[in-house]
Amino acid sequence: MKKVNLSIKLQRLPKGVISKYRDVLLNGIEIFKISDFNSNLAGPNPEPRTLSPLPQTIQTISHSIKSNSIPVVIVVVAVSCLVLLLASIICIIIIFRRRSTEETSRERETTEGSSLPSHLCRYFTITELKAATNNFDDVSIVGIGGFGNVYKGYIHGTTPVAIKRLKPGSQQGVKEFLNEIEMLSQLRHIHLVSLIGYCNDGSEMILVYDFMQRGTLREHIYGSDSALNMEAEGRDRIGCGKRVTLSSCRDEAEYHSPGREEHEQPVG
Ligand SMILES: Nc1ncnc2c1ncn2[C@@H]1O[C@H](COP(=O)(O)OP(=O)(O)OP(=O)(O)O)[C@@H](O)[C@H]1O
């Protein structure tokens, strides 16, 4: 039998430590023999476990703190899971909504522009053109023609374009709009302004051209003020000159639609 010196120490609780056993008196001590793992009491005592440096009371307190914090941890984890779940649901809803909106607008674009040659020139949405012209701000207007206001806008942030927006009650209508798109999207010539694209969202009819920095042929030859005060005779001459220019263009152009109305083109 292994001899072990046993000692019992009685002392006051350290300051600040609260225990429900504070007033307990030591009446007696019971000493037990510890059985081994086979419940056998015959052998020597097993090696005593190294005691924790903390007194039992402190262990009890820390244990009670631990057991108190378990529900808090559970609540925190549960709330975090709930928040995560809600966030994922919201994300999924947003993604689905965005996808369905994109699909709807794509469908609208294809149905509305189905009769138009979208493979030859680009289809712009009204949102893109609003962004390009600062919501069709009057400050962006560079000219007014028979079709409507012509705005200077920027696509891809830097590329300047002329945006012709059909005004309500314009003399030119759907037929001219379609004719312009079909003809100009197939006709490319160095001396003719290029049609980049169009927009037909809702009731909008908008044409997007290369922006001609130096204005129209008329403005280029006569200046913008003189063009406004031109005599009828002068206008006729320009009309004639225009036809000459266009007929020479026609010879060089890749394609010319026979139904195309000849009119003045801005110059590059
Ligand atoms: N591609 C362009 N680049 C720069 N300015 C342009 C462009 N197209 C038009 N403009 C400006 O807008 C004004 C009006 O042009 P627009 O072609 O609409 O008039 P229009 O000659 O009456 O033709 P239409 O009758 O076909 O509308 C022009 O005088 C010009 O100042």
The ligand as an SDF file (V2000), in Angstrom:
LIG
                    3D

 31 33  0  0  0  0  0  0  0  0999 V2000
  -24.8810   63.1850  -86.4360 N   0  0  0  0  0  0  0  0  0  0  0  0
  -24.9410   64.4470  -86.0160 C   0  0  0  0  0  0  0  0  0  0  0  0
  -23.8850   64.9910  -85.4150 N   0  0  0  0  0  0  0  0  0  0  0  0
  -23.9290   66.2610  -84.9680 C   0  0  0  0  0  0  0  0  0  0  0  0
  -25.0060   67.0460  -85.0560 N   0  0  0  0  0  0  0  0  0  0  0  0
  -26.0980   66.5650  -85.6590 C   0  0  0  0  0  0  0  0  0  0  0  0
  -26.1520   65.2280  -86.1530 C   0  0  0  0  0  0  0  0  0  0  0  0
  -27.3610   65.0000  -86.6830 N   0  0  0  0  0  0  0  0  0  0  0  0
  -28.0500   66.1370  -86.5140 C   0  0  0  0  0  0  0  0  0  0  0  0
  -27.3100   67.0840  -85.9050 N   0  0  0  0  0  0  0  0  0  0  0  0
  -27.7250   68.4290  -85.5340 C   0  0  0  0  0  0  0  0  0  0  0  0
  -29.1460   68.4300  -85.3670 O   0  0  0  0  0  0  0  0  0  0  0  0
  -29.7450   69.3250  -86.3330 C   0  0  0  0  0  0  0  0  0  0  0  0
  -31.0130   68.6950  -86.8400 C   0  0  0  0  0  0  0  0  0  0  0  0
  -30.6860   67.5310  -87.5500 O   0  0  0  0  0  0  0  0  0  0  0  0
  -31.7610   66.6600  -88.3080 P   0  0  0  0  0  0  0  0  0  0  0  0
  -31.0350   65.6890  -89.1600 O   0  0  0  0  0  0  0  0  0  0  0  0
  -32.7650   66.1310  -87.3620 O   0  0  0  0  0  0  0  0  0  0  0  0
  -32.4930   67.7720  -89.1400 O   0  0  0  0  0  0  0  0  0  0  0  0
  -33.1240   67.7600  -90.5710 P   0  0  0  0  0  0  0  0  0  0  0  0
  -32.0890   68.2440  -91.4890 O   0  0  0  0  0  0  0  0  0  0  0  0
  -34.3920   68.5070  -90.4610 O   0  0  0  0  0  0  0  0  0  0  0  0
  -33.3860   66.2500  -90.9040 O   0  0  0  0  0  0  0  0  0  0  0  0
  -34.6990   65.4200  -90.7620 P   0  0  0  0  0  0  0  0  0  0  0  0
  -35.7680   66.1050  -91.5000 O   0  0  0  0  0  0  0  0  0  0  0  0
  -34.3200   64.0860  -91.3340 O   0  0  0  0  0  0  0  0  0  0  0  0
  -34.9860   65.3150  -89.2640 O   0  0  0  0  0  0  0  0  0  0  0  0
  -28.7040   69.5360  -87.3900 C   0  0  0  0  0  0  0  0  0  0  0  0
  -28.8350   70.7900  -87.9800 O   0  0  0  0  0  0  0  0  0  0  0  0
  -27.3810   69.3920  -86.6300 C   0  0  0  0  0  0  0  0  0  0  0  0
  -27.0450   70.6490  -86.0390 O   0  0  0  0  0  0  0  0  0  0  0  0
  1  2  1  0
  2  3  1  0
  2  7  2  0
  3  4  2  0
  4  5  1  0
  5  6  2  0
  6  7  1  0
  6 10  1  0
  7  8  1  0
  8  9  2  0
  9 10  1  0
 10 11  1  0
 11 12  1  0
 11 30  1  0
 12 13  1  0
 13 14  1  0
 13 28  1  0
 14 15  1  0
 15 16  1  0
 16 17  2  0
 16 18  1  0
 16 19  1  0
 19 20  1  0
 20 21  2  0
 20 22  1  0
 20 23  1  0
 23 24  1  0
 24 25  2  0
 24 26  1  0
 24 27  1  0
 28 29  1  0
 28 30  1  0
 30 31  1  0
M  END
$$$$
